[in-house]
Amino acid sequence: MNLAKYPRRRYTSYKTPIEHLERLSKLLGGPNIYMKRDDLLGLAGGGNKTRKLEFLMAEALEQGADTIITCGAVQSNHCRLTIGAAVKEGLKAQIIMEERIEGSYDRNATGNNFIYHLLGVEDVHVVPGGSDMPNELEKLAEKLRAEGRKPYIVQGGGSNELGCLGYISCAQEINEQLFEMGLNIDKICCVSGSSSMHVGLLVGTKGLNMNIPIQGVSVGKKEPIQGDKVKELADKVTEIFGMPEISREEIVVDDNYIGESYGAPTKEMVEAIQMVAREEGIILDAVYTGKFMAAIIGMIREGKFKKDENILLLNSGSGYNIFSYEDILKEEVYTK
Ligand SMILES: Cc1ncc(COP(=O)(O)O)c(C=O)c1O
C-alpha cells in the first residue's frame, strides 16, 4: 500500500509511543497490556481524528476550501480536532451537533464544547438525534456556497475512504515499532465507532501480512449493525488498493459494554477511567476510551484473553469530555 501518492498534511512530528502498562497488567493478573498512545497525537488535545485529518485536510486545501464543516454528537472529540485542523490551516470551521440525547446540547457547557469556542468555531448548528447527518452537512455546504464560500465537508468521524488512510498509516507505524521493540503482539484492540479507525487497522495489518487479529469494541451500536458498517467501508478501501476483501468473520466487535446508549455513562466506564488514571496516570475519555477500557477489563475478567498473551490497546483519545461527566465521576473519585 503506497500511501505516499496521497497528499498529506502533518500534524504530529513523532511516532506515538507504545507503552507497557505494567501496573495495570499486574493488577488484572494478565494479559500483558501495551498501549499505543494516540491520545498524544498533535492538534488540539490529540486523539484518533488527527491521523485522518492529515489526509482529509490535504484534500480540502487542494480543492481551495475556505471553510471546513463537519458534524458530531454533543461533546464530540472529532469536532474539536477538526476545528483544530482548520485553525492550523487558517480556515474557518462550522459544526453541526447531533443531539443524540434529547436536551443534551448546552451552548455554555464545559469540556469539548468550551474548546470549540476557544478555538474560534464560526458557527454551531444543532439538529435532533437521528437526523440524516450527510444530508444536514450537504444543506449547510449549499448555504455557504450560495454566500460565495468554498466549504469542504468532513464526514462524521472523518470516516470515508480517505479518512481510513490515517489508520492504514498507523498500522505501518505499529509494524515498524513492534519490529524495533522486538515485541510480538497477539491482538490489537480498538474502539469501533464511525469505523474508519477499525477499518484502517484491519486493512493496514492485512496489507502488511502482520497476522494480528483486531478486536473492535462498540460504544454505540450492536454488533450486527456495527460489523456490517465496518464491512461496507472496508470493502471500499480494499477495492481501492486492489486487495482481497476483509471477510465478515475477520470483523470482530464486542457490544457488551455500551450500557443504555451511546454517551450514557456506565459504572464500568467510571471504574475503568479511575483504574487507568490511578494505575498508569493516563486520563481516558467518558464516551469512547472509558467504555472501551471497561470492555477490555470486562473481557479480561471473563477470561477472554490468555494470561500470557500480549495485547495492544489503541488509546484513541483522552477527553475533555470527562468534565461534562464530572458529577458522575466525582461520586467515585472523592469517595474511593
Ligand atoms: C476518543 C475516540 N475514540 C474512538 C473514536 C471512534 O473512532 P472511529 O470514529 O474511527 O470509529 C472516536 C470518535 O470520535 C473518539 O473520539
The ligand as a Tripos MOL2 file, in Angstrom:
@<TRIPOS>MOLECULE
LIG
   16    16     1     0     0
SMALL
NO_CHARGES

@<TRIPOS>ATOM
      1 C1        -11.5680    9.2010   21.5720 C.3       1 LIG1
      2 C2        -12.2190    8.4950   20.4330 C.ar      1 LIG1
      3 N1        -12.0040    7.1820   20.2820 N.ar      1 LIG1
      4 C3        -12.5900    6.4760   19.2920 C.ar      1 LIG1
      5 C4        -13.4440    7.0680   18.3900 C.ar      1 LIG1
      6 C5        -14.0800    6.2270   17.3380 C.3       1 LIG1
      7 O1        -13.2600    6.1140   16.2180 O.3       1 LIG1
      8 P1        -13.9030    5.8820   14.7970 P.3       1 LIG1
      9 O2        -14.8730    7.0140   14.6090 O.co2     1 LIG1
     10 O3        -12.7830    5.8910   13.8220 O.co2     1 LIG1
     11 O4        -14.5930    4.5730   14.8210 O.co2     1 LIG1
     12 C6        -13.7030    8.4390   18.4960 C.ar      1 LIG1
     13 C7        -14.6240    9.1010   17.5660 C.2       1 LIG1
     14 O5        -14.9490   10.2390   17.6800 O.2       1 LIG1
     15 C8        -13.0780    9.1600   19.5550 C.ar      1 LIG1
     16 O6        -13.2930   10.4790   19.7230 O.3       1 LIG1
@<TRIPOS>BOND
     1     1     2 1
     2     2     3 ar
     3     2    15 ar
     4     3     4 ar
     5     4     5 ar
     6     5     6 1
     7     5    12 ar
     8     6     7 1
     9     7     8 1
    10     8     9 2
    11     8    10 1
    12     8    11 1
    13    12    13 1
    14    12    15 ar
    15    13    14 2
    16    15    16 1
@<TRIPOS>SUBSTRUCTURE
     1 LIG1         1 GROUP 0 **** ****
